[in-house]
Amino acid sequence: MQATHFGAGNIGRGFIGEILASNDFSIDFVDINETIINALNERKAYDIELADASKKRIHVENVDGLNNKDNPAAVVESVFKADIVTTAIGPNVLPFIAELIAQGIQKRQAAGLEKPLDIVACENMIGGSQFLFGKVKEFLTTEDLAYVEKYIGFPNAAVDRIVPIQHHEDPLFVSVEPFSEWVIDETQSKNKAVHLVGVEYVADLEPYIERKLFSVNTGHATVAYTGAYKGYKTIGEAIKDSDVLGKLKAVLAETGNLLIDKWGFDKAVHQAYADKIVGRFENPYISDGVDRVARTPIRKLGYDERFIRPIRELKDRNLGYQNLVDVVAMTLSYNDPADQESVELQKLLAEKTVAEVIKEVTGLKDDELIGEIVKTYQK
């Protein structure tokens, strides 16, 4: 079978490409990076290394590279022939591939192709595939959309794998953490014949998206902001501090209580999941800067983001959330002159009251909760 994958970067090759290859797909990697595309076409293969003590190598072959800027027709042809289309390019780039996908769909329709096709956006966003579908629709006629309704699926997905910042002489070599999770909403899938080994198919994706957001994203940010508060420069250094590790575990306990209460996750199973997350952050083979994980603090303090949303929902359920509030207070104090949002946040705090800034940044209207955050921040 053949896959068309948009995004030949480290996540594309080191995560999605690995899963597709292990399921016996040949892969057309689509990208505008000439170095990577040329290397893929020359070698037709690349290697992945697990970032742990084993340093296990995984060989991926039957790959090609397509430059969507120089040869869009070849990309359309690839979508036309594909058994699955995937992306790992970043949410902001999805609109730029929509027209090529639309043209590939139109070519399938013109040829009378009745083989179903799923197009899966593997991005760090909620509803990525349906977002992409919204952009693709802009290039489709009413007749095209009738064909899509019958044969083309855009199932949403949740993905999780840490790919550390890295530089290698070999442009195709990539190091990845051993853990990976890829979950697909099976209710939105049209091609039921393609059922990837290594991917979990579920009827309701939202619990898994929230589990990842409130555990991995909230946890990673907790280590970063707690670590920054104590003066650490890397996640690895920070998590060796018992105070940072303790705060991480306490925060994961609070978000875990929410996830169990809201979605009915098994308590023991979820605890094992949380323990695995802690182990991932402790992995000495993955190097990540506190400044990278902590960047854009205003966005991370958003109403539906990794801290404020679980705090709101825990309060509604009369469940504890003080450790999350502690991290929000440390996030408010985060000061990185190289980060535009950090600079903006400190400027707001210098010009307005803490309560006013919290209201503005978080969107909270709950005066009691705002007061709790103010008190913790001042303390």
C-alpha positions as CSV (number, residue, x, y, z in Angstrom):
1,M,0.0,0.0,0.0
2,Q,1.0,3.6,-0.5
3,A,0.9,6.5,1.9
4,T,1.3,10.2,1.1
5,H,2.7,12.0,4.1
6,F,3.0,15.8,4.2
7,G,6.0,16.9,6.4
8,A,9.4,15.2,6.1
9,G,10.7,16.7,9.3
10,N,11.8,14.8,12.5
11,I,8.2,14.0,13.6
12,G,7.1,13.0,10.1
13,R,10.1,10.6,9.7
14,G,10.6,9.6,13.3
15,F,7.0,9.0,14.3
16,I,4.3,8.8,11.5
17,G,6.8,7.4,9.0
18,E,7.9,4.7,11.4
19,I,4.3,3.5,12.0
20,L,3.4,3.6,8.3
21,A,6.5,1.7,7.3
22,S,6.0,-0.9,10.0
23,N,2.5,-1.5,8.4
24,D,4.2,-2.2,5.0
25,F,3.4,1.1,3.4
26,S,5.7,2.7,0.9
27,I,5.8,6.4,1.7
28,D,5.9,9.6,-0.4
29,F,7.2,12.3,1.9
30,V,6.0,15.8,0.7
31,D,8.1,18.8,1.8
32,I,9.8,21.9,0.6
33,N,13.1,21.1,2.3
34,E,15.3,20.3,-0.8
35,T,18.1,18.7,1.3
36,I,15.7,16.2,2.9
37,I,13.7,15.5,-0.3
38,N,16.9,14.9,-2.3
39,A,18.3,12.6,0.3
40,L,15.1,10.6,0.4
41,N,15.1,10.2,-3.4
42,E,18.8,9.2,-3.5
43,R,18.7,6.7,-0.6
44,K,15.1,5.5,-0.5
45,A,15.6,4.8,3.2
46,Y,16.6,6.3,6.5
47,D,17.3,5.3,10.2
48,I,15.6,6.1,13.4
49,E,17.3,5.7,16.8
50,L,15.5,5.4,20.1
51,A,16.6,7.9,22.7
52,D,17.3,5.5,25.6
53,A,20.0,3.2,26.8
54,S,19.3,0.7,24.1
55,K,20.0,3.1,21.2
56,K,18.0,0.7,19.1
57,R,18.0,1.4,15.4
58,I,14.9,1.1,13.2
59,H,15.5,1.0,9.4
60,V,12.7,2.6,7.3
61,E,12.8,1.9,3.5
62,N,10.5,2.2,0.4
63,V,10.4,6.0,0.8
64,D,10.5,8.8,-1.8
65,G,10.5,12.6,-1.6
66,L,8.2,15.0,-3.4
67,N,8.8,18.8,-3.4
68,N,5.4,20.4,-3.3
69,K,6.8,23.7,-4.3
70,D,8.7,22.5,-7.4
71,N,6.5,19.6,-8.5
72,P,2.9,20.0,-7.3
73,A,1.6,17.7,-10.0
74,A,3.5,14.8,-8.5
75,V,1.9,15.5,-5.2
76,V,-1.5,15.5,-6.7
77,E,-0.7,12.2,-8.4
78,S,0.5,10.8,-5.1
79,V,-2.8,11.7,-3.3
80,F,-4.7,10.2,-6.3
81,K,-2.9,6.8,-5.8
82,A,-2.7,6.9,-2.0
83,D,-4.3,4.4,0.5
84,I,-3.8,6.9,3.3
85,V,-2.8,10.5,3.5
86,T,-1.2,11.9,6.7
87,T,0.3,15.2,7.8
88,A,2.8,16.4,10.4
89,I,3.6,19.9,9.3
90,G,2.2,22.1,12.1
91,P,-1.3,23.6,12.4
92,N,-0.4,26.9,10.7
93,V,0.8,25.1,7.6
94,L,-2.2,23.0,7.0
95,P,-4.0,25.6,4.8
96,F,-1.1,25.6,2.4
97,I,-1.5,22.0,1.4
98,A,-5.3,22.1,1.1
99,E,-5.5,22.8,-2.6
100,L,-3.1,20.0,-3.5
101,I,-5.2,17.5,-1.5
102,A,-8.4,18.9,-3.1
103,Q,-6.9,18.4,-6.6
104,G,-5.9,14.8,-5.6
105,I,-9.5,14.1,-4.5
106,Q,-10.9,15.6,-7.7
107,K,-8.6,13.4,-9.8
108,R,-9.8,10.3,-7.9
109,Q,-13.4,11.3,-8.6
110,A,-12.7,12.0,-12.3
111,A,-11.2,8.5,-12.6
112,G,-14.3,7.0,-10.9
113,L,-12.2,5.7,-8.0
114,E,-14.4,4.1,-5.4
115,K,-11.6,3.1,-3.0
116,P,-12.1,5.0,0.3
117,L,-9.4,7.2,1.5
118,D,-8.7,8.7,5.0
119,I,-6.8,11.9,5.4
120,V,-5.4,12.2,8.9
121,A,-3.8,15.4,10.3
122,C,-1.3,14.2,13.0
123,E,-0.8,17.7,14.6
124,N,-0.6,19.0,18.1
125,M,-4.1,20.5,17.9
126,I,-7.7,19.5,18.7
127,G,-9.8,18.6,15.6
128,G,-6.8,18.9,13.2
129,S,-8.3,16.7,10.4
130,Q,-11.6,18.4,10.4
131,F,-9.8,21.8,10.4
132,L,-7.9,20.6,7.3
133,F,-11.2,19.4,5.7
134,G,-12.6,22.9,6.2
135,K,-9.6,24.3,4.2
136,V,-9.9,21.6,1.5
137,K,-13.6,22.3,1.1
138,E,-12.8,25.8,-0.2
139,F,-11.4,24.2,-3.4
140,L,-14.2,21.7,-3.9
141,T,-17.5,22.0,-5.9
142,T,-20.9,20.6,-4.7
143,E,-20.3,17.6,-6.9
144,D,-16.8,17.1,-5.4
145,L,-18.3,17.3,-1.8
146,A,-20.8,14.6,-2.7
147,Y,-17.9,12.3,-3.6
148,V,-16.1,13.2,-0.4
149,E,-19.1,12.4,1.7
150,K,-19.1,8.9,0.2
151,Y,-15.4,8.0,-0.1
152,I,-13.1,10.5,1.7
153,G,-12.7,10.6,5.5
154,F,-11.0,13.2,7.6
155,P,-10.8,11.4,11.0
156,N,-9.4,13.5,13.8
157,A,-6.4,12.1,15.7
158,A,-4.4,12.6,18.9
159,V,-0.6,12.1,18.7
160,D,2.1,12.1,21.3
161,R,5.9,11.5,21.0
162,I,8.8,13.7,22.2
163,V,11.3,14.3,19.4
164,P,14.2,16.1,21.0
165,I,16.0,19.1,19.4
166,Q,18.9,17.5,17.4
167,H,21.5,18.1,14.7
168,H,23.1,15.3,12.7
169,E,25.5,15.2,9.7
170,D,23.0,12.8,8.1
171,P,19.9,14.9,7.3
172,L,17.6,11.9,7.5
173,F,18.8,10.4,10.8
174,V,16.4,11.1,13.6
175,S,16.4,10.3,17.4
176,V,13.0,9.8,19.1
177,E,11.8,8.8,22.5
178,P,10.7,5.1,22.8
179,F,7.1,6.1,23.8
180,S,4.5,7.0,21.2
181,E,0.8,7.2,21.1
182,W,-1.4,7.7,18.0
183,V,-5.2,7.6,18.5
184,I,-7.7,8.0,15.6
185,D,-11.5,8.6,15.7
186,E,-12.8,5.6,13.9
187,T,-16.3,7.1,13.6
188,Q,-14.9,9.6,11.1
189,S,-13.0,7.0,9.1
190,K,-14.1,5.9,5.6
191,N,-11.4,3.3,4.8
192,K,-12.1,0.6,7.4
193,A,-9.8,-1.7,5.5
194,V,-6.7,0.2,6.6
195,H,-6.3,-0.5,10.3
196,L,-2.8,0.5,11.4
197,V,-1.0,-1.7,13.9
198,G,0.5,0.7,16.5
199,V,-2.5,3.0,16.3
200,E,-5.5,2.9,18.6
201,Y,-8.9,3.4,17.0
202,V,-11.6,4.8,19.4
203,A,-15.3,5.8,19.1
204,D,-14.8,8.9,21.2
205,L,-11.5,10.8,20.8
206,E,-12.1,13.6,23.3
207,P,-11.2,11.7,26.4
208,Y,-7.8,10.8,24.9
209,I,-7.2,14.4,23.7
210,E,-7.9,15.7,27.2
211,R,-5.8,13.0,28.8
212,K,-2.8,14.0,26.7
213,L,-3.4,17.8,27.1
214,F,-4.0,17.6,30.9
215,S,-1.2,15.1,31.5
216,V,1.6,15.5,29.0
217,N,1.2,19.2,28.1
218,T,0.2,20.3,31.6
219,G,3.0,18.2,33.1
220,H,5.7,19.4,30.7
221,A,4.8,23.0,31.4
222,T,4.7,22.3,35.1
223,V,8.3,21.1,35.0
224,A,9.3,24.1,32.9
225,Y,7.7,26.9,34.9
226,T,8.6,25.3,38.3
227,G,12.1,24.7,37.0
228,A,12.4,28.3,35.7
229,Y,11.2,29.6,39.1
230,K,14.1,27.7,40.7
231,G,16.6,28.9,38.1
232,Y,17.1,25.7,36.0
233,K,17.9,25.9,32.3
234,T,16.9,22.4,31.1
235,I,14.0,20.0,31.8
236,G,16.6,17.3,32.8
237,E,18.2,19.5,35.4
238,A,14.8,20.7,36.8
239,I,13.2,17.3,37.2
240,K,16.2,16.1,39.3
241,D,15.1,18.7,42.0
242,S,12.8,16.9,44.4
243,D,10.6,20.1,44.7
244,V,10.0,20.2,40.9
245,L,9.4,16.4,40.7
246,G,7.0,16.6,43.7
247,K,5.1,19.5,42.1
248,L,4.8,17.5,38.8
249,K,3.4,14.5,40.6
250,A,1.0,16.6,42.6
251,V,-0.3,18.4,39.5
252,L,-0.7,15.1,37.6
253,A,-2.6,13.7,40.6
254,E,-5.1,16.7,40.4
255,T,-5.6,16.4,36.6
256,G,-5.8,12.7,37.0
257,N,-8.7,13.1,39.5
258,L,-10.5,15.3,36.9
259,L,-9.9,12.8,34.1
260,I,-11.1,9.8,36.1
261,D,-14.2,11.7,37.4
262,K,-15.1,13.1,34.0
263,W,-14.3,10.3,31.6
264,G,-14.3,7.2,33.8
265,F,-10.6,6.2,33.2
266,D,-9.6,3.3,35.4
267,K,-7.7,4.7,38.4
268,A,-4.8,2.2,38.3
269,V,-4.5,2.4,34.5
270,H,-4.4,6.2,34.7
271,Q,-1.8,6.1,37.4
272,A,0.4,3.9,35.3
273,Y,0.0,6.4,32.4
274,A,1.0,9.3,34.7
275,D,4.0,7.4,36.0
276,K,5.1,6.8,32.4
277,I,4.9,10.5,31.7
278,V,7.1,11.3,34.6
279,G,9.6,8.7,33.3
280,R,9.5,10.3,29.9
281,F,10.4,13.7,31.3
282,E,13.2,12.1,33.4
283,N,14.7,10.4,30.3
284,P,18.4,11.6,30.3
285,Y,18.7,10.9,26.6
286,I,16.3,13.7,25.7
287,S,17.5,17.3,26.0
288,D,15.0,20.1,26.2
289,G,15.5,23.6,27.3
290,V,13.2,25.1,29.9
291,D,12.9,28.2,27.7
292,R,11.5,26.2,24.8
293,V,8.9,24.4,26.9
294,A,7.9,27.5,28.8
295,R,7.7,29.8,25.8
296,T,4.4,31.7,25.1
297,P,3.2,31.8,28.7
298,I,0.1,34.0,27.8
299,R,-1.1,31.4,25.4
300,K,-0.5,28.6,27.9
301,L,-2.6,30.6,30.5
302,G,-5.6,30.7,28.2
303,Y,-9.1,29.9,29.3
304,D,-9.2,26.4,27.6
305,E,-5.5,25.7,27.9
306,R,-3.5,23.2,30.1
307,F,-3.8,25.0,33.4
308,I,-7.0,27.1,33.6
309,R,-9.3,24.6,32.0
310,P,-8.6,21.8,34.5
311,I,-8.7,24.2,37.4
312,R,-12.1,25.4,36.3
313,E,-13.4,21.9,35.9
314,L,-11.9,20.7,39.1
315,K,-13.5,23.6,41.0
316,D,-16.9,22.8,39.4
317,R,-16.5,19.2,40.7
318,N,-15.4,20.3,44.2
319,L,-12.0,18.6,43.6
320,G,-8.7,20.0,44.7
321,Y,-6.6,22.2,42.4
322,Q,-4.1,24.1,44.6
323,N,-1.0,22.7,43.0
324,L,-2.3,23.8,39.6
325,V,-2.8,27.3,41.0
326,D,0.8,27.2,42.4
327,V,2.1,26.6,38.8
328,V,-0.2,29.3,37.4
329,A,1.4,31.7,39.9
330,M,4.9,30.7,38.8
331,T,3.8,31.0,35.2
332,L,2.8,34.6,35.9
333,S,6.2,35.3,37.3
334,Y,8.0,33.7,34.3
335,N,10.5,36.2,32.9
336,D,12.4,35.5,29.7
337,P,13.5,38.6,27.9
338,A,13.9,36.5,24.7
339,D,10.2,35.5,24.7
340,Q,7.8,38.1,23.4
341,E,4.8,36.9,25.4
342,S,6.9,36.7,28.6
343,V,8.0,40.3,28.1
344,E,4.3,41.3,27.4
345,L,3.1,39.5,30.5
346,Q,5.7,41.2,32.8
347,K,4.8,44.6,31.2
348,L,1.1,44.0,32.0
349,L,1.9,43.1,35.6
350,A,3.9,46.3,36.0
351,E,1.1,48.4,34.7
352,K,-2.0,46.7,36.1
353,T,-3.1,44.9,39.3
354,V,-2.5,41.2,39.4
355,A,-6.2,40.5,39.4
356,E,-6.7,42.6,36.2
357,V,-3.9,40.8,34.4
358,I,-5.3,37.4,35.4
359,K,-8.7,38.3,34.1
360,E,-7.3,39.6,30.9
361,V,-4.9,36.7,30.2
362,T,-7.0,33.8,31.5
363,G,-10.5,35.0,30.6
364,L,-11.7,34.0,34.1
365,K,-14.8,35.7,35.5
366,D,-14.8,33.8,38.7
367,D,-13.7,36.4,41.3
368,E,-13.2,33.7,44.0
369,L,-10.8,31.8,41.8
370,I,-9.1,34.9,40.6
371,G,-8.6,35.8,44.3
372,E,-7.0,32.4,45.0
373,I,-4.5,32.9,42.1
374,V,-3.7,36.4,43.3
375,K,-3.1,35.3,46.8
376,T,-0.8,32.5,45.7
377,Y,1.1,34.8,43.3
378,Q,1.7,37.3,46.0
379,K,2.8,34.7,48.4
